[in-house]
Amino acid sequence: MITQSPDTHPKIEELLISLIRSSSTAKRISRVRSLSESTIRLSRRAIMRANPDLDKKELNLKFISYHYGEKLAGLLREYMETRSL
């Protein structure tokens, strides 16, 4: 087996993969969801720290811009302005 993590011993990596494979689907989905929530939370926190002068709406648009692209963020901004959200 080719290792996926150069900083993890191959036996340990094999064990971790085995544990993941033996987990139930619900447990795997739960772990992915938890990791996704943590990643989003940390990203939002970093954006807030880097832009303390922005309001909540602008912070959300910046998050969208970083993760989904400036084009989508611009379209959402236009939509929000026409709907006065």
PDB file of N, CA, C and O in Angstrom:
ATOM      1  N   MET A   1       0.845  -1.187   0.000  1.00  0.00           N
ATOM      2  CA  MET A   1       0.000   0.000   0.000  1.00  0.00           C
ATOM      3  C   MET A   1       0.883   1.240   0.000  1.00  0.00           C
ATOM      4  O   MET A   1       1.838   1.330   0.772  1.00  0.00           O
ATOM      5  N   ILE A   2       0.565   2.186  -0.859  1.00  0.00           N
ATOM      6  CA  ILE A   2       1.277   3.459  -0.891  1.00  0.00           C
ATOM      7  C   ILE A   2       0.694   4.344   0.201  1.00  0.00           C
ATOM      8  O   ILE A   2      -0.523   4.518   0.279  1.00  0.00           O
ATOM      9  N   THR A   3       1.552   4.901   1.038  1.00  0.00           N
ATOM     10  CA  THR A   3       1.050   5.743   2.134  1.00  0.00           C
ATOM     11  C   THR A   3       0.534   7.068   1.598  1.00  0.00           C
ATOM     12  O   THR A   3       1.035   7.597   0.606  1.00  0.00           O
ATOM     13  N   GLN A   4      -0.463   7.583   2.267  1.00  0.00           N
ATOM     14  CA  GLN A   4      -1.070   8.858   1.897  1.00  0.00           C
ATOM     15  C   GLN A   4      -0.498  10.003   2.724  1.00  0.00           C
ATOM     16  O   GLN A   4      -0.573  11.163   2.320  1.00  0.00           O
ATOM     17  N   SER A   5       0.067   9.682   3.868  1.00  0.00           N
ATOM     18  CA  SER A   5       0.590  10.689   4.789  1.00  0.00           C
ATOM     19  C   SER A   5       2.071  10.456   5.011  1.00  0.00           C
ATOM     20  O   SER A   5       2.440   9.499   5.692  1.00  0.00           O
ATOM     21  N   PRO A   6       2.928  11.293   4.460  1.00  0.00           N
ATOM     22  CA  PRO A   6       4.370  11.069   4.619  1.00  0.00           C
ATOM     23  C   PRO A   6       4.856  11.180   6.066  1.00  0.00           C
ATOM     24  O   PRO A   6       5.940  10.697   6.395  1.00  0.00           O
ATOM     25  N   ASP A   7       4.060  11.813   6.930  1.00  0.00           N
ATOM     26  CA  ASP A   7       4.487  11.967   8.318  1.00  0.00           C
ATOM     27  C   ASP A   7       3.863  10.931   9.263  1.00  0.00           C
ATOM     28  O   ASP A   7       4.015  11.029  10.481  1.00  0.00           O
ATOM     29  N   THR A   8       3.158   9.938   8.698  1.00  0.00           N
ATOM     30  CA  THR A   8       2.536   8.894   9.508  1.00  0.00           C
ATOM     31  C   THR A   8       3.147   7.545   9.141  1.00  0.00           C
ATOM     32  O   THR A   8       3.296   7.208   7.967  1.00  0.00           O
ATOM     33  N   HIS A   9       3.493   6.794  10.162  1.00  0.00           N
ATOM     34  CA  HIS A   9       4.079   5.466   9.940  1.00  0.00           C
ATOM     35  C   HIS A   9       3.065   4.612   9.176  1.00  0.00           C
ATOM     36  O   HIS A   9       1.877   4.640   9.495  1.00  0.00           O
ATOM     37  N   PRO A  10       3.513   3.859   8.177  1.00  0.00           N
ATOM     38  CA  PRO A  10       2.590   3.053   7.359  1.00  0.00           C
ATOM     39  C   PRO A  10       1.688   2.113   8.159  1.00  0.00           C
ATOM     40  O   PRO A  10       0.519   1.949   7.813  1.00  0.00           O
ATOM     41  N   LYS A  11       2.204   1.497   9.215  1.00  0.00           N
ATOM     42  CA  LYS A  11       1.377   0.583  10.038  1.00  0.00           C
ATOM     43  C   LYS A  11       0.249   1.352  10.730  1.00  0.00           C
ATOM     44  O   LYS A  11      -0.882   0.873  10.816  1.00  0.00           O
ATOM     45  N   ILE A  12       0.572   2.548  11.219  1.00  0.00           N
ATOM     46  CA  ILE A  12      -0.443   3.373  11.895  1.00  0.00           C
ATOM     47  C   ILE A  12      -1.488   3.831  10.876  1.00  0.00           C
ATOM     48  O   ILE A  12      -2.686   3.818  11.157  1.00  0.00           O
ATOM     49  N   GLU A  13      -1.031   4.228   9.713  1.00  0.00           N
ATOM     50  CA  GLU A  13      -1.965   4.649   8.671  1.00  0.00           C
ATOM     51  C   GLU A  13      -2.889   3.496   8.284  1.00  0.00           C
ATOM     52  O   GLU A  13      -4.091   3.694   8.110  1.00  0.00           O
ATOM     53  N   GLU A  14      -2.344   2.323   8.154  1.00  0.00           N
ATOM     54  CA  GLU A  14      -3.143   1.140   7.825  1.00  0.00           C
ATOM     55  C   GLU A  14      -4.185   0.877   8.905  1.00  0.00           C
ATOM     56  O   GLU A  14      -5.332   0.550   8.601  1.00  0.00           O
ATOM     57  N   LEU A  15      -3.787   1.019  10.158  1.00  0.00           N
ATOM     58  CA  LEU A  15      -4.713   0.842  11.276  1.00  0.00           C
ATOM     59  C   LEU A  15      -5.833   1.880  11.227  1.00  0.00           C
ATOM     60  O   LEU A  15      -7.001   1.538  11.409  1.00  0.00           O
ATOM     61  N   LEU A  16      -5.485   3.144  10.983  1.00  0.00           N
ATOM     62  CA  LEU A  16      -6.493   4.206  10.924  1.00  0.00           C
ATOM     63  C   LEU A  16      -7.480   3.964   9.784  1.00  0.00           C
ATOM     64  O   LEU A  16      -8.686   4.138   9.955  1.00  0.00           O
ATOM     65  N   ILE A  17      -6.969   3.565   8.632  1.00  0.00           N
ATOM     66  CA  ILE A  17      -7.849   3.267   7.499  1.00  0.00           C
ATOM     67  C   ILE A  17      -8.767   2.099   7.829  1.00  0.00           C
ATOM     68  O   ILE A  17      -9.946   2.110   7.477  1.00  0.00           O
ATOM     69  N   SER A  18      -8.228   1.103   8.497  1.00  0.00           N
ATOM     70  CA  SER A  18      -9.029  -0.054   8.907  1.00  0.00           C
ATOM     71  C   SER A  18     -10.148   0.367   9.857  1.00  0.00           C
ATOM     72  O   SER A  18     -11.279  -0.104   9.738  1.00  0.00           O
ATOM     73  N   LEU A  19      -9.831   1.251  10.796  1.00  0.00           N
ATOM     74  CA  LEU A  19     -10.856   1.737  11.735  1.00  0.00           C
ATOM     75  C   LEU A  19     -11.948   2.515  11.002  1.00  0.00           C
ATOM     76  O   LEU A  19     -13.130   2.370  11.313  1.00  0.00           O
ATOM     77  N   ILE A  20     -11.560   3.329  10.042  1.00  0.00           N
ATOM     78  CA  ILE A  20     -12.542   4.088   9.270  1.00  0.00           C
ATOM     79  C   ILE A  20     -13.433   3.142   8.476  1.00  0.00           C
ATOM     80  O   ILE A  20     -14.654   3.299   8.459  1.00  0.00           O
ATOM     81  N   ARG A  21     -12.830   2.176   7.830  1.00  0.00           N
ATOM     82  CA  ARG A  21     -13.604   1.222   7.016  1.00  0.00           C
ATOM     83  C   ARG A  21     -14.568   0.403   7.859  1.00  0.00           C
ATOM     84  O   ARG A  21     -15.653   0.053   7.394  1.00  0.00           O
ATOM     85  N   SER A  22     -14.189   0.095   9.086  1.00  0.00           N
ATOM     86  CA  SER A  22     -15.057  -0.723   9.935  1.00  0.00           C
ATOM     87  C   SER A  22     -16.135   0.098  10.639  1.00  0.00           C
ATOM     88  O   SER A  22     -17.039  -0.469  11.253  1.00  0.00           O
ATOM     89  N   SER A  23     -16.050   1.420  10.557  1.00  0.00           N
ATOM     90  CA  SER A  23     -17.067   2.283  11.163  1.00  0.00           C
ATOM     91  C   SER A  23     -18.366   2.198  10.386  1.00  0.00           C
ATOM     92  O   SER A  23     -18.378   1.906   9.190  1.00  0.00           O
ATOM     93  N   SER A  24     -19.444   2.455  11.077  1.00  0.00           N
ATOM     94  CA  SER A  24     -20.744   2.470  10.396  1.00  0.00           C
ATOM     95  C   SER A  24     -20.819   3.702   9.489  1.00  0.00           C
ATOM     96  O   SER A  24     -20.065   4.662   9.652  1.00  0.00           O
ATOM     97  N   THR A  25     -21.734   3.649   8.546  1.00  0.00           N
ATOM     98  CA  THR A  25     -21.926   4.781   7.641  1.00  0.00           C
ATOM     99  C   THR A  25     -22.325   6.018   8.432  1.00  0.00           C
ATOM    100  O   THR A  25     -21.847   7.117   8.150  1.00  0.00           O
ATOM    101  N   ALA A  26     -23.186   5.849   9.405  1.00  0.00           N
ATOM    102  CA  ALA A  26     -23.631   6.986  10.216  1.00  0.00           C
ATOM    103  C   ALA A  26     -22.450   7.634  10.949  1.00  0.00           C
ATOM    104  O   ALA A  26     -22.359   8.859  11.031  1.00  0.00           O
ATOM    105  N   LYS A  27     -21.557   6.808  11.476  1.00  0.00           N
ATOM    106  CA  LYS A  27     -20.398   7.337  12.201  1.00  0.00           C
ATOM    107  C   LYS A  27     -19.462   8.085  11.245  1.00  0.00           C
ATOM    108  O   LYS A  27     -18.942   9.145  11.594  1.00  0.00           O
ATOM    109  N   ARG A  28     -19.248   7.547  10.061  1.00  0.00           N
ATOM    110  CA  ARG A  28     -18.387   8.222   9.075  1.00  0.00           C
ATOM    111  C   ARG A  28     -18.988   9.553   8.643  1.00  0.00           C
ATOM    112  O   ARG A  28     -18.281  10.555   8.536  1.00  0.00           O
ATOM    113  N   ILE A  29     -20.280   9.559   8.399  1.00  0.00           N
ATOM    114  CA  ILE A  29     -20.954  10.806   8.018  1.00  0.00           C
ATOM    115  C   ILE A  29     -20.871  11.814   9.149  1.00  0.00           C
ATOM    116  O   ILE A  29     -20.649  13.001   8.908  1.00  0.00           O
ATOM    117  N   SER A  30     -21.045  11.362  10.365  1.00  0.00           N
ATOM    118  CA  SER A  30     -20.946  12.240  11.525  1.00  0.00           C
ATOM    119  C   SER A  30     -19.562  12.877  11.630  1.00  0.00           C
ATOM    120  O   SER A  30     -19.437  14.062  11.936  1.00  0.00           O
ATOM    121  N   ARG A  31     -18.532  12.084  11.375  1.00  0.00           N
ATOM    122  CA  ARG A  31     -17.156  12.616  11.434  1.00  0.00           C
ATOM    123  C   ARG A  31     -16.917  13.645  10.338  1.00  0.00           C
ATOM    124  O   ARG A  31     -16.314  14.689  10.584  1.00  0.00           O
ATOM    125  N   VAL A  32     -17.386  13.355   9.138  1.00  0.00           N
ATOM    126  CA  VAL A  32     -17.218  14.294   8.027  1.00  0.00           C
ATOM    127  C   VAL A  32     -17.954  15.589   8.329  1.00  0.00           C
ATOM    128  O   VAL A  32     -17.427  16.677   8.097  1.00  0.00           O
ATOM    129  N   ARG A  33     -19.156  15.476   8.839  1.00  0.00           N
ATOM    130  CA  ARG A  33     -19.944  16.659   9.180  1.00  0.00           C
ATOM    131  C   ARG A  33     -19.241  17.486  10.245  1.00  0.00           C
ATOM    132  O   ARG A  33     -19.177  18.711  10.141  1.00  0.00           O
ATOM    133  N   SER A  34     -18.724  16.836  11.246  1.00  0.00           N
ATOM    134  CA  SER A  34     -18.007  17.527  12.317  1.00  0.00           C
ATOM    135  C   SER A  34     -16.769  18.244  11.782  1.00  0.00           C
ATOM    136  O   SER A  34     -16.511  19.394  12.137  1.00  0.00           O
ATOM    137  N   LEU A  35     -16.007  17.563  10.927  1.00  0.00           N
ATOM    138  CA  LEU A  35     -14.822  18.194  10.334  1.00  0.00           C
ATOM    139  C   LEU A  35     -15.208  19.376   9.461  1.00  0.00           C
ATOM    140  O   LEU A  35     -14.528  20.403   9.467  1.00  0.00           O
ATOM    141  N   SER A  36     -16.290  19.241   8.713  1.00  0.00           N
ATOM    142  CA  SER A  36     -16.754  20.342   7.858  1.00  0.00           C
ATOM    143  C   SER A  36     -17.172  21.545   8.703  1.00  0.00           C
ATOM    144  O   SER A  36     -16.826  22.682   8.384  1.00  0.00           O
ATOM    145  N   GLU A  37     -17.911  21.294   9.771  1.00  0.00           N
ATOM    146  CA  GLU A  37     -18.336  22.383  10.656  1.00  0.00           C
ATOM    147  C   GLU A  37     -17.131  23.088  11.266  1.00  0.00           C
ATOM    148  O   GLU A  37     -17.097  24.317  11.339  1.00  0.00           O
ATOM    149  N   SER A  38     -16.151  22.317  11.700  1.00  0.00           N
ATOM    150  CA  SER A  38     -14.946  22.911  12.286  1.00  0.00           C
ATOM    151  C   SER A  38     -14.195  23.756  11.266  1.00  0.00           C
ATOM    152  O   SER A  38     -13.732  24.853  11.579  1.00  0.00           O
ATOM    153  N   THR A  39     -14.077  23.241  10.045  1.00  0.00           N
ATOM    154  CA  THR A  39     -13.376  23.970   8.988  1.00  0.00           C
ATOM    155  C   THR A  39     -14.076  25.281   8.670  1.00  0.00           C
ATOM    156  O   THR A  39     -13.425  26.316   8.531  1.00  0.00           O
ATOM    157  N   ILE A  40     -15.388  25.243   8.556  1.00  0.00           N
ATOM    158  CA  ILE A  40     -16.161  26.456   8.276  1.00  0.00           C
ATOM    159  C   ILE A  40     -16.014  27.451   9.418  1.00  0.00           C
ATOM    160  O   ILE A  40     -15.789  28.637   9.179  1.00  0.00           O
ATOM    161  N   ARG A  41     -16.136  26.986  10.646  1.00  0.00           N
ATOM    162  CA  ARG A  41     -16.020  27.862  11.815  1.00  0.00           C
ATOM    163  C   ARG A  41     -14.643  28.521  11.870  1.00  0.00           C
ATOM    164  O   ARG A  41     -14.541  29.722  12.120  1.00  0.00           O
ATOM    165  N   LEU A  42     -13.583  27.740  11.639  1.00  0.00           N
ATOM    166  CA  LEU A  42     -12.230  28.297  11.670  1.00  0.00           C
ATOM    167  C   LEU A  42     -12.010  29.287  10.523  1.00  0.00           C
ATOM    168  O   LEU A  42     -11.346  30.308  10.701  1.00  0.00           O
ATOM    169  N   SER A  43     -12.559  28.987   9.361  1.00  0.00           N
ATOM    170  CA  SER A  43     -12.436  29.902   8.226  1.00  0.00           C
ATOM    171  C   SER A  43     -13.138  31.220   8.526  1.00  0.00           C
ATOM    172  O   SER A  43     -12.576  32.290   8.291  1.00  0.00           O
ATOM    173  N   ARG A  44     -14.352  31.151   9.041  1.00  0.00           N
ATOM    174  CA  ARG A  44     -15.094  32.377   9.381  1.00  0.00           C
ATOM    175  C   ARG A  44     -14.356  33.184  10.449  1.00  0.00           C
ATOM    176  O   ARG A  44     -14.307  34.412  10.381  1.00  0.00           O
ATOM    177  N   ARG A  45     -13.791  32.500  11.423  1.00  0.00           N
ATOM    178  CA  ARG A  45     -13.061  33.193  12.479  1.00  0.00           C
ATOM    179  C   ARG A  45     -11.831  33.904  11.907  1.00  0.00           C
ATOM    180  O   ARG A  45     -11.539  35.040  12.281  1.00  0.00           O
ATOM    181  N   ALA A  46     -11.110  33.233  10.999  1.00  0.00           N
ATOM    182  CA  ALA A  46      -9.931  33.847  10.376  1.00  0.00           C
ATOM    183  C   ALA A  46     -10.333  35.074   9.557  1.00  0.00           C
ATOM    184  O   ALA A  46      -9.643  36.093   9.584  1.00  0.00           O
ATOM    185  N   ILE A  47     -11.438  34.978   8.835  1.00  0.00           N
ATOM    186  CA  ILE A  47     -11.913  36.111   8.040  1.00  0.00           C
ATOM    187  C   ILE A  47     -12.290  37.268   8.956  1.00  0.00           C
ATOM    188  O   ILE A  47     -11.972  38.419   8.658  1.00  0.00           O
ATOM    189  N   MET A  48     -12.967  36.978  10.070  1.00  0.00           N
ATOM    190  CA  MET A  48     -13.334  38.024  11.027  1.00  0.00           C
ATOM    191  C   MET A  48     -12.103  38.709  11.610  1.00  0.00           C
ATOM    192  O   MET A  48     -12.057  39.935  11.716  1.00  0.00           O
ATOM    193  N   ARG A  49     -11.113  37.916  11.983  1.00  0.00           N
ATOM    194  CA  ARG A  49      -9.892  38.474  12.564  1.00  0.00           C
ATOM    195  C   ARG A  49      -9.130  39.333  11.562  1.00  0.00           C
ATOM    196  O   ARG A  49      -8.548  40.354  11.929  1.00  0.00           O
ATOM    197  N   ALA A  50      -9.134  38.926  10.313  1.00  0.00           N
ATOM    198  CA  ALA A  50      -8.413  39.676   9.279  1.00  0.00           C
ATOM    199  C   ALA A  50      -9.172  40.930   8.837  1.00  0.00           C
ATOM    200  O   ALA A  50      -8.584  41.848   8.264  1.00  0.00           O
ATOM    201  N   ASN A  51     -10.480  40.964   9.105  1.00  0.00           N
ATOM    202  CA  ASN A  51     -11.328  42.077   8.663  1.00  0.00           C
ATOM    203  C   ASN A  51     -12.239  42.550   9.796  1.00  0.00           C
ATOM    204  O   ASN A  51     -13.460  42.450   9.674  1.00  0.00           O
ATOM    205  N   PRO A  52     -11.681  43.060  10.887  1.00  0.00           N
ATOM    206  CA  PRO A  52     -12.506  43.427  12.040  1.00  0.00           C
ATOM    207  C   PRO A  52     -13.474  44.577  11.765  1.00  0.00           C
ATOM    208  O   PRO A  52     -14.422  44.776  12.525  1.00  0.00           O
ATOM    209  N   ASP A  53     -13.253  45.324  10.705  1.00  0.00           N
ATOM    210  CA  ASP A  53     -14.093  46.468  10.386  1.00  0.00           C
ATOM    211  C   ASP A  53     -15.349  46.114   9.593  1.00  0.00           C
ATOM    212  O   ASP A  53     -16.226  46.961   9.428  1.00  0.00           O
ATOM    213  N   LEU A  54     -15.453  44.879   9.099  1.00  0.00           N
ATOM    214  CA  LEU A  54     -16.602  44.490   8.286  1.00  0.00           C
ATOM    215  C   LEU A  54     -17.785  44.064   9.145  1.00  0.00           C
ATOM    216  O   LEU A  54     -17.617  43.480  10.216  1.00  0.00           O
ATOM    217  N   ASP A  55     -18.991  44.370   8.653  1.00  0.00           N
ATOM    218  CA  ASP A  55     -20.191  43.913   9.350  1.00  0.00           C
ATOM    219  C   ASP A  55     -20.484  42.458   8.966  1.00  0.00           C
ATOM    220  O   ASP A  55     -19.800  41.875   8.125  1.00  0.00           O
ATOM    221  N   LYS A  56     -21.501  41.893   9.592  1.00  0.00           N
ATOM    222  CA  LYS A  56     -21.811  40.470   9.396  1.00  0.00           C
ATOM    223  C   LYS A  56     -22.110  40.149   7.927  1.00  0.00           C
ATOM    224  O   LYS A  56     -21.667  39.122   7.412  1.00  0.00           O
ATOM    225  N   LYS A  57     -22.853  41.020   7.261  1.00  0.00           N
ATOM    226  CA  LYS A  57     -23.204  40.801   5.852  1.00  0.00           C
ATOM    227  C   LYS A  57     -21.939  40.752   4.987  1.00  0.00           C
ATOM    228  O   LYS A  57     -21.792  39.862   4.149  1.00  0.00           O
ATOM    229  N   GLU A  58     -21.040  41.695   5.190  1.00  0.00           N
ATOM    230  CA  GLU A  58     -19.805  41.740   4.396  1.00  0.00           C
ATOM    231  C   GLU A  58     -18.888  40.555   4.715  1.00  0.00           C
ATOM    232  O   GLU A  58     -18.207  40.036   3.831  1.00  0.00           O
ATOM    233  N   LEU A  59     -18.875  40.135   5.979  1.00  0.00           N
ATOM    234  CA  LEU A  59     -18.079  38.957   6.344  1.00  0.00           C
ATOM    235  C   LEU A  59     -18.608  37.708   5.644  1.00  0.00           C
ATOM    236  O   LEU A  59     -17.838  36.882   5.154  1.00  0.00           O
ATOM    237  N   ASN A  60     -19.931  37.585   5.604  1.00  0.00           N
ATOM    238  CA  ASN A  60     -20.537  36.438   4.909  1.00  0.00           C
ATOM    239  C   ASN A  60     -20.216  36.464   3.418  1.00  0.00           C
ATOM    240  O   ASN A  60     -19.916  35.425   2.829  1.00  0.00           O
ATOM    241  N   LEU A  61     -20.278  37.635   2.810  1.00  0.00           N
ATOM    242  CA  LEU A  61     -19.956  37.749   1.395  1.00  0.00           C
ATOM    243  C   LEU A  61     -18.482  37.438   1.135  1.00  0.00           C
ATOM    244  O   LEU A  61     -18.143  36.845   0.111  1.00  0.00           O
ATOM    245  N   LYS A  62     -17.615  37.832   2.049  1.00  0.00           N
ATOM    246  CA  LYS A  62     -16.187  37.542   1.903  1.00  0.00           C
ATOM    247  C   LYS A  62     -15.960  36.025   2.008  1.00  0.00           C
ATOM    248  O   LYS A  62     -15.166  35.462   1.254  1.00  0.00           O
ATOM    249  N   PHE A  63     -16.653  35.374   2.935  1.00  0.00           N
ATOM    250  CA  PHE A  63     -16.562  33.916   3.060  1.00  0.00           C
ATOM    251  C   PHE A  63     -16.969  33.249   1.740  1.00  0.00           C
ATOM    252  O   PHE A  63     -16.274  32.360   1.248  1.00  0.00           O
ATOM    253  N   ILE A  64     -18.082  33.680   1.181  1.00  0.00           N
ATOM    254  CA  ILE A  64     -18.557  33.118  -0.081  1.00  0.00           C
ATOM    255  C   ILE A  64     -17.551  33.372  -1.190  1.00  0.00           C
ATOM    256  O   ILE A  64     -17.276  32.491  -2.004  1.00  0.00           O
ATOM    257  N   SER A  65     -17.008  34.575  -1.218  1.00  0.00           N
ATOM    258  CA  SER A  65     -16.012  34.927  -2.230  1.00  0.00           C
ATOM    259  C   SER A  65     -14.791  34.019  -2.154  1.00  0.00           C
ATOM    260  O   SER A  65     -14.319  33.530  -3.179  1.00  0.00           O
ATOM    261  N   TYR A  66     -14.282  33.793  -0.957  1.00  0.00           N
ATOM    262  CA  TYR A  66     -13.097  32.954  -0.772  1.00  0.00           C
ATOM    263  C   TYR A  66     -13.353  31.492  -1.145  1.00  0.00           C
ATOM    264  O   TYR A  66     -12.501  30.838  -1.746  1.00  0.00           O
ATOM    265  N   HIS A  67     -14.525  30.992  -0.785  1.00  0.00           N
ATOM    266  CA  HIS A  67     -14.784  29.558  -0.938  1.00  0.00           C
ATOM    267  C   HIS A  67     -15.533  29.170  -2.207  1.00  0.00           C
ATOM    268  O   HIS A  67     -15.408  28.044  -2.689  1.00  0.00           O
ATOM    269  N   TYR A  68     -16.314  30.107  -2.746  1.00  0.00           N
ATOM    270  CA  TYR A  68     -17.124  29.772  -3.916  1.00  0.00           C
ATOM    271  C   TYR A  68     -16.858  30.684  -5.110  1.00  0.00           C
ATOM    272  O   TYR A  68     -17.381  30.460  -6.202  1.00  0.00           O
ATOM    273  N   GLY A  69     -16.047  31.705  -4.894  1.00  0.00           N
ATOM    274  CA  GLY A  69     -15.658  32.583  -5.993  1.00  0.00           C
ATOM    275  C   GLY A  69     -16.288  33.965  -5.919  1.00  0.00           C
ATOM    276  O   GLY A  69     -17.377  34.159  -5.380  1.00  0.00           O
ATOM    277  N   GLU A  70     -15.561  34.907  -6.481  1.00  0.00           N
ATOM    278  CA  GLU A  70     -16.002  36.308  -6.475  1.00  0.00           C
ATOM    279  C   GLU A  70     -17.277  36.493  -7.298  1.00  0.00           C
ATOM    280  O   GLU A  70     -18.127  37.316  -6.959  1.00  0.00           O
ATOM    281  N   LYS A  71     -17.403  35.727  -8.376  1.00  0.00           N
ATOM    282  CA  LYS A  71     -18.588  35.864  -9.232  1.00  0.00           C
ATOM    283  C   LYS A  71     -19.867  35.550  -8.450  1.00  0.00           C
ATOM    284  O   LYS A  71     -20.832  36.312  -8.505  1.00  0.00           O
ATOM    285  N   LEU A  72     -19.871  34.438  -7.731  1.00  0.00           N
ATOM    286  CA  LEU A  72     -21.047  34.070  -6.940  1.00  0.00           C
ATOM    287  C   LEU A  72     -21.299  35.095  -5.836  1.00  0.00           C
ATOM    288  O   LEU A  72     -22.446  35.463  -5.580  1.00  0.00           O
ATOM    289  N   ALA A  73     -20.240  35.551  -5.186  1.00  0.00           N
ATOM    290  CA  ALA A  73     -20.401  36.561  -4.135  1.00  0.00           C
ATOM    291  C   ALA A  73     -21.006  37.842  -4.709  1.00  0.00           C
ATOM    292  O   ALA A  73     -21.857  38.469  -4.078  1.00  0.00           O
ATOM    293  N   GLY A  74     -20.562  38.225  -5.910  1.00  0.00           N
ATOM    294  CA  GLY A  74     -21.119  39.416  -6.558  1.00  0.00           C
ATOM    295  C   GLY A  74     -22.587  39.240  -6.899  1.00  0.00           C
ATOM    296  O   GLY A  74     -23.388  40.153  -6.699  1.00  0.00           O
ATOM    297  N   LEU A  75     -22.942  38.075  -7.413  1.00  0.00           N
ATOM    298  CA  LEU A  75     -24.349  37.793  -7.732  1.00  0.00           C
ATOM    299  C   LEU A  75     -25.217  37.816  -6.474  1.00  0.00           C
ATOM    300  O   LEU A  75     -26.329  38.343  -6.490  1.00  0.00           O
ATOM    301  N   LEU A  76     -24.706  37.247  -5.395  1.00  0.00           N
ATOM    302  CA  LEU A  76     -25.459  37.258  -4.143  1.00  0.00           C
ATOM    303  C   LEU A  76     -25.603  38.684  -3.616  1.00  0.00           C
ATOM    304  O   LEU A  76     -26.665  39.059  -3.119  1.00  0.00           O
ATOM    305  N   ARG A  77     -24.542  39.473  -3.721  1.00  0.00           N
ATOM    306  CA  ARG A  77     -24.604  40.875  -3.281  1.00  0.00           C
ATOM    307  C   ARG A  77     -25.700  41.615  -4.056  1.00  0.00           C
ATOM    308  O   ARG A  77     -26.512  42.329  -3.467  1.00  0.00           O
ATOM    309  N   GLU A  78     -25.713  41.438  -5.378  1.00  0.00           N
ATOM    310  CA  GLU A  78     -26.742  42.087  -6.205  1.00  0.00           C
ATOM    311  C   GLU A  78     -28.140  41.636  -5.800  1.00  0.00           C
ATOM    312  O   GLU A  78     -29.056  42.448  -5.673  1.00  0.00           O
ATOM    313  N   TYR A  79     -28.288  40.332  -5.599  1.00  0.00           N
ATOM    314  CA  TYR A  79     -29.587  39.794  -5.190  1.00  0.00           C
ATOM    315  C   TYR A  79     -30.024  40.392  -3.852  1.00  0.00           C
ATOM    316  O   TYR A  79     -31.179  40.785  -3.691  1.00  0.00           O
ATOM    317  N   MET A  80     -29.105  40.459  -2.905  1.00  0.00           N
ATOM    318  CA  MET A  80     -29.427  40.985  -1.582  1.00  0.00           C
ATOM    319  C   MET A  80     -29.803  42.466  -1.660  1.00  0.00           C
ATOM    320  O   MET A  80     -30.686  42.926  -0.935  1.00  0.00           O
ATOM    321  N   GLU A  81     -29.133  43.206  -2.538  1.00  0.00           N
ATOM    322  CA  GLU A  81     -29.446  44.634  -2.679  1.00  0.00           C
ATOM    323  C   GLU A  81     -30.813  44.841  -3.301  1.00  0.00           C
ATOM    324  O   GLU A  81     -31.534  45.759  -2.908  1.00  0.00           O
ATOM    325  N   THR A  82     -31.189  44.006  -4.267  1.00  0.00           N
ATOM    326  CA  THR A  82     -32.508  44.157  -4.891  1.00  0.00           C
ATOM    327  C   THR A  82     -33.618  43.714  -3.944  1.00  0.00           C
ATOM    328  O   THR A  82     -34.739  44.216  -4.023  1.00  0.00           O
ATOM    329  N   ARG A  83     -33.323  42.809  -3.081  1.00  0.00           N
ATOM    330  CA  ARG A  83     -34.312  42.304  -2.120  1.00  0.00           C
ATOM    331  C   ARG A  83     -34.223  43.058  -0.793  1.00  0.00           C
ATOM    332  O   ARG A  83     -35.018  42.811   0.114  1.00  0.00           O
ATOM    333  N   SER A  84     -33.278  43.961  -0.676  1.00  0.00           N
ATOM    334  CA  SER A  84     -32.975  44.733   0.547  1.00  0.00           C
ATOM    335  C   SER A  84     -32.910  43.845   1.770  1.00  0.00           C
ATOM    336  O   SER A  84     -33.576  44.087   2.776  1.00  0.00           O
ATOM    337  N   LEU A  85     -32.088  42.804   1.662  1.00  0.00           N
ATOM    338  CA  LEU A  85     -31.857  41.873   2.785  1.00  0.00           C
ATOM    339  C   LEU A  85     -30.728  42.365   3.654  1.00  0.00           C
ATOM    340  O   LEU A  85     -30.385  41.720   4.645  1.00  0.00           O
TER     341      LEU A  85
END
